[in-house]
Amino acid sequence: MKILIADSMHSSLFNMLDSRGWTYTYQPDIKRQDIIDTIAGYDGLIIRSKTFVDSQILEAATELKFIARAGAGLDLIDLDVAKKLGIEVFHAGEGNRDAVAEHALGMLLSLFNNILRADRQVRSGTWDREGNRGVELMNKTVGLIGYGNNGSATAKRLSGFGCRVLAYDKYRDSYGDSFAAAASLEEIMQQADIISLHIPLTDETRFLINDEFVSSVSKPFYLLNLSRGETAELNAITNGLKSGKIKGACLDVLENEKIKNLTSEQQEAFDFLCESENVVLTPHIGGWTHESYQRINEVLVRQISEWDRA
């Protein structure tokens, strides 16, 4: 089996591939046109976040048998074309689920306890206890939209804080467990104090969080997004924050993450978020730990091995 690795990967991957006798070409800086020109000679393609594997690449990949995405989301791959061509697609959703769950809790605790603001104030010589009085997670109702790897790992950690957790997943049946009760989207919108997104980006989920969604939630709520930026409309978030319908937001992803190339409208919304004391921002690092970097490789290689033996 011959594999093209078209993005930077943790070095542990190479020993795993060597031990199975698979040959590979590691080209982390390869350009899109070079992939198109050379992909015909490969059985497998491993990517991370750099390359959109669309019909142009897939149709050039005449011998390709699988694509492995070193991460959770599959929005960088044209799944319809891959399926039509009989190309298997693997992803490492379980590889970073613990990292995402811990990051979600970290962001939420930082927001609720004013940790970032208090830290800045103390460093500048301000000792303001009353102005930084926090909010407890205990007894809050958390609504998780999406209950796959990341959603279920987050629910497990929330349960330790005495939260009531509701989960909605359109594509699963009988998924309620000891950490979360299965619920409809409407029940989450009626009852949740906190709404957290754990969904892939699809045509159906793009801009799920919009002005209409925010206005339809029964009470003011906190919003977390550690899934994909385009699941939540930037203007809808800022409008919700301005009106008070969104009490605070933890955003690890943004509608446009190329923050040096925002539209004027996006720039205005982004500037508002940056100035807001009730917003915590991180640069899409929810699953980006040293441990998950290696674990993703382990998950991918295991999946490919099981498929290869079948």
C-alpha positions in Angstrom: 0.0 0.0 0.0 1.3 3.4 -1.0 0.2 6.5 0.8 0.5 10.2 0.2 0.7 12.3 3.4 -0.3 15.8 2.3 -0.1 17.7 5.6 2.0 18.0 8.7 1.6 15.0 11.0 2.9 13.9 14.4 6.1 11.9 14.0 4.5 8.9 15.6 2.6 8.2 12.4 5.7 7.1 10.5 6.7 4.2 12.9 3.1 3.0 12.8 3.1 2.9 9.0 6.6 1.3 8.8 5.5 -1.5 11.2 2.7 -2.5 8.9 4.9 -2.4 5.8 3.1 0.4 4.2 5.1 2.8 2.0 4.4 6.5 2.1 5.5 9.9 0.8 5.5 12.7 3.4 5.0 16.0 1.8 3.6 18.4 4.4 4.1 21.4 2.2 2.7 19.9 -1.1 0.6 22.3 -3.2 -2.8 21.5 -4.5 -1.7 21.2 -8.2 1.1 18.8 -7.2 -1.5 16.6 -5.4 -3.6 16.5 -8.6 -0.5 15.7 -10.7 0.8 12.8 -8.5 -2.2 11.4 -6.7 -2.8 8.7 -9.4 0.1 6.7 -8.1 -1.3 6.3 -4.5 -3.6 3.9 -2.8 -4.2 6.2 0.2 -4.3 9.9 1.1 -3.8 11.3 4.6 -4.8 15.0 5.1 -5.3 17.3 8.1 -6.8 20.7 7.4 -4.9 22.2 4.4 -6.5 20.6 1.4 -10.1 20.5 0.2 -10.4 17.1 -1.5 -13.0 17.8 -4.1 -14.0 16.2 -7.4 -11.0 17.5 -9.2 -8.6 15.7 -6.9 -10.7 12.6 -6.5 -11.2 12.1 -10.3 -7.4 12.3 -10.7 -6.9 9.7 -8.0 -7.4 6.7 -10.3 -6.0 4.2 -7.8 -7.1 5.8 -4.6 -8.7 3.4 -2.1 -9.0 5.5 1.0 -8.7 9.0 2.4 -7.9 9.5 6.1 -8.6 12.8 7.8 -6.4 13.5 10.8 -9.2 15.2 12.8 -12.9 14.9 13.4 -14.7 16.9 10.7 -15.2 15.7 7.1 -16.3 19.0 5.5 -13.0 19.1 3.6 -13.9 16.0 1.6 -16.5 15.7 -1.1 -18.1 12.7 0.4 -20.6 12.2 -2.4 -17.9 11.9 -5.0 -15.8 9.7 -2.8 -18.7 7.3 -2.3 -19.5 7.3 -6.0 -15.9 6.3 -6.7 -15.8 3.7 -4.0 -13.2 5.4 -1.9 -13.3 4.7 1.8 -13.1 7.7 4.2 -11.8 7.6 7.7 -11.6 10.2 10.4 -10.3 10.4 13.9 -13.3 11.7 15.8 -12.5 9.8 18.9 -8.8 10.8 18.8 -9.4 14.4 20.1 -12.8 14.0 21.9 -11.3 14.2 25.4 -9.3 17.3 24.4 -12.4 19.0 23.0 -14.4 18.1 26.1 -11.8 19.5 28.5 -11.4 22.6 26.4 -15.2 23.2 26.5 -15.2 23.0 30.3 -12.1 25.2 30.5 -13.8 27.9 28.4 -17.0 27.7 30.3 -15.4 27.9 33.7 -13.3 30.8 32.5 -16.4 32.6 31.4 -18.5 31.9 34.4 -15.8 32.8 36.9 -14.4 35.9 35.0 -10.9 34.2 35.1 -9.5 36.0 32.0 -10.7 39.5 33.1 -9.7 39.0 36.7 -6.2 37.8 35.6 -5.8 41.0 33.5 -7.0 43.2 36.3 -4.7 41.7 38.9 -1.7 42.0 36.6 -2.5 45.7 36.2 -2.8 46.2 40.0 -6.6 46.0 40.3 -8.0 43.8 43.1 -11.7 43.7 42.4 -13.5 40.8 44.1 -17.1 41.9 43.9 -16.8 42.9 40.3 -15.7 39.4 39.5 -18.2 37.5 41.4 -18.8 34.3 39.4 -21.6 32.0 38.4 -21.8 28.3 39.3 -22.3 25.4 36.8 -24.1 23.4 39.5 -27.7 22.8 38.6 -27.5 24.5 35.2 -29.3 22.8 32.3 -26.9 22.2 29.4 -28.2 21.4 25.9 -25.8 19.6 23.6 -26.6 19.7 19.9 -24.8 16.7 18.5 -24.1 13.6 20.6 -21.2 11.9 18.9 -17.6 11.6 20.1 -17.2 15.2 21.3 -20.8 15.7 22.6 -20.7 12.5 24.7 -17.2 13.2 26.1 -18.4 16.7 27.1 -21.5 15.4 28.8 -19.4 13.0 30.8 -17.4 15.8 32.2 -20.4 18.1 32.8 -22.0 15.4 34.9 -19.3 15.8 37.4 -20.4 19.5 37.9 -24.0 18.6 38.9 -25.4 19.8 35.6 -28.6 18.5 34.0 -27.5 17.6 30.5 -29.9 17.3 27.5 -28.6 16.0 24.2 -30.1 16.2 20.7 -28.8 14.2 17.8 -30.9 13.9 14.6 -28.8 11.0 13.3 -28.9 8.7 16.3 -31.5 6.6 18.0 -31.6 5.5 21.7 -28.5 7.6 22.6 -29.5 8.7 26.0 -27.2 7.5 28.7 -26.2 8.1 32.3 -24.5 11.4 31.4 -27.2 13.0 29.2 -30.9 12.5 28.5 -32.0 12.4 24.9 -34.1 15.4 24.0 -35.6 17.2 21.0 -34.1 20.4 19.7 -37.3 22.2 20.8 -36.8 20.9 24.4 -33.3 22.2 24.5 -34.4 25.6 23.2 -37.1 25.7 25.9 -35.0 24.5 28.9 -31.3 25.1 28.4 -29.2 27.6 30.3 -26.3 26.7 28.1 -26.3 25.5 24.5 -23.2 23.8 23.1 -22.6 22.8 19.5 -21.0 19.4 18.7 -22.0 19.0 15.1 -20.3 18.6 11.7 -20.6 21.3 9.1 -23.1 20.2 6.4 -25.6 22.0 4.2 -28.1 21.3 7.0 -26.1 22.6 9.9 -24.6 25.7 8.2 -25.7 28.7 10.1 -28.0 26.7 12.4 -27.4 29.4 14.9 -29.0 32.5 13.3 -31.1 35.3 14.4 -34.3 33.2 14.2 -32.7 30.5 16.3 -31.5 32.9 19.0 -34.9 34.6 19.2 -36.6 31.3 19.5 -34.7 30.1 22.5 -37.0 30.6 25.5 -34.6 32.3 27.9 -31.3 34.1 27.8 -28.5 31.5 27.4 -24.8 31.0 27.1 -23.5 29.7 23.8 -20.5 27.4 23.2 -19.2 26.5 19.8 -16.3 24.0 19.5 -17.5 22.4 16.3 -17.3 24.4 13.0 -17.4 28.2 12.7 -20.0 28.3 10.0 -22.6 26.5 12.2 -23.1 29.8 13.9 -23.6 33.1 12.1 -21.3 35.7 13.5 -23.8 38.5 13.3 -26.4 36.4 15.1 -24.0 35.9 17.9 -23.2 39.6 18.2 -26.8 40.6 17.9 -27.7 38.1 20.6 -25.0 39.5 22.9 -26.1 43.1 22.3 -29.7 42.3 23.1 -28.8 40.2 26.1 -30.4 37.1 24.7 -27.0 35.5 24.6 -25.5 36.0 28.1 -22.1 35.0 27.1 -20.2 33.0 24.4 -17.3 30.6 24.3 -16.1 30.4 20.7 -13.2 28.2 19.7 -14.3 28.6 16.0 -15.5 31.5 13.9 -17.5 31.9 10.7 -14.3 33.2 9.1 -11.1 32.1 10.8 -8.9 34.0 8.4 -9.0 37.0 10.7 -6.7 39.0 8.5 -9.2 38.7 5.6 -12.6 39.5 7.1 -15.3 41.2 5.2 -16.2 44.7 6.6 -19.3 43.2 8.2 -17.3 40.3 9.7 -14.7 42.7 11.0 -17.3 44.8 12.8 -18.7 41.7 14.4 -15.3 40.4 15.3 -14.2 43.7 16.8 -17.3 43.6 19.0 -16.5 40.1 20.2 -12.9 41.1 21.0 -14.2 44.0 23.2 -16.8 42.0 25.0 -16.1 40.9 28.6 -18.6 38.1 28.3 -16.9 36.3 25.4 -14.0 33.8 25.5 -12.1 33.2 22.2 -9.6 30.6 21.3 -8.1 29.9 17.8 -9.6 26.5 17.0 -7.5 24.6 19.5 -10.3 22.6 21.2 -8.8 19.3 20.1 -5.3 20.5 19.8 -3.3 18.9 22.6 0.0 17.1 22.6 -1.9 13.9 23.6 -4.5 14.2 20.9 -1.9 14.9 18.2 -0.5 11.4 18.7 -3.8 9.7 19.5 -5.3 10.8 16.2 -2.6 8.8 14.4 -3.4 5.8 16.5 -7.1 6.0 15.7 -6.5 6.4 12.0 -4.0 3.6 11.6 -6.2 1.3 13.5 -9.2 2.1 11.3 -7.1 1.6 8.1 -5.6 -1.6 9.4 -9.1 -3.1 10.2 -10.3 -2.1 6.8 -7.2 -3.5 5.1 -7.7 -6.9 6.8 -11.4 -7.1 6.0 
